Amino acid sequence: MTETPALRAPFRLGPMPVGRTLTMLDEAIVEAPVRAIFDLARQVEHWPAYLSHYRFVRFRSRHRDGGGVVEMSANRPFGPLGWPTWWVSQMSVDDEAPSIRFRHIEGITTGMDVEWMFTPHEKGTHVGIFHVWDGPNWPLLRVPAAVVVIGPVFVHGIASRTLSGLKAAAERGVK
């Protein structure tokens, strides 16, 4: 008889850091209840099924809160071409807030902190994806790379598509 390994304790990522070089917010009103869009967003391993820009999402480890260490890859489209991206994050899920936190631990965006926030709204749910980061560890190019290219072109380009796709899925009633 094989035993199921015990799930690990959730990450304690704490509040979002302030005073970072790059601060970015993507947001939308989703015409669905908070619980519907939150549950859809927290099931990151299912994102490639309804987000065509995601190449894969897989957990390296799972934690009791539904988070863990998650590896993700998405394409950032440029016209007919897609630029593949890849990162690994610590992920924590707060059912009570509700919110989802990520801290990038591998890839070009190592050190980036991300928070997904879900707030009741008269039309459903206000969803915000907040990114903060000081940029890659590249002397002299760190700040321009973060605020001119990586943040607005790649991070916002992927996050806005992810939010739009999850909004559409939630409004269609995907579970």
LINQUI-V307987 format. One record per run of one state. SS is the DSSP state (H for helix, E for strand, C for the rest). FROM is the first residue (numbers start at 0). TO is the last residue. If there is no record, write none. Layout:
BEGIN
ss->SS from->FROM to->TO
ss->SS from->FROM to->TO
END
This chain:
BEGIN
ss->C from->0 to->6
ss->E from->7 to->7
ss->C from->8 to->20
ss->E from->21 to->29
ss->C from->30 to->32
ss->H from->33 to->41
ss->C from->42 to->42
ss->H from->43 to->49
ss->C from->50 to->52
ss->E from->53 to->62
ss->C from->63 to->66
ss->E from->67 to->77
ss->C from->78 to->79
ss->E from->80 to->93
ss->C from->94 to->97
ss->E from->98 to->105
ss->C from->106 to->111
ss->E from->112 to->120
ss->C from->121 to->122
ss->E from->123 to->132
ss->C from->133 to->140
ss->H from->141 to->171
ss->C from->172 to->174
END
